[in-house]
Amino acid sequence: MSQAQYNAAIEQSLAAIEDALDHCPWDIDYERNDAVLTLTLESNGSQVILSRQSATEQLWLAAKSGGYHCTLENTGKLPAWKCTTTGESLSALLNRVLSEQQDEPISLNIEGND
């Protein structure tokens, strides 16, 4: 995969997460600085951070439960990230860690990231 394809996949994935957050019923703020997306749960101030890791061509997710590395499973029209530790898709992983930190089920609709 070229660096341009990798960067496009990261951009598309982070934009999809931002879009899902804009349309979700939970109070989750987000701030983006280049390819680092910080999600803050308003109920308790805990954070989940997603970041581009160009050297390994991965998308990393940091949460209270630990750090997770996701690799791109395909370079088709819709990027599909998979966690190297748990085997979860990015959306399943993100929903799980947000639910754990919120202490209630959270299910963001992140099309194209499964």
Buried (B, 14 or more C-beta within 10 A) or exposed (E): EEEEEBBBBBEBBBEBBBBBBEEBEBEBEBEEEEBEBBBBBEEEEBBBBBBBBEEEBBBBBBBEEEEBBBEBEEEEEEBBBBBEEEEBBBBBBBBBBBBBBBEEEBBBEBEBBB
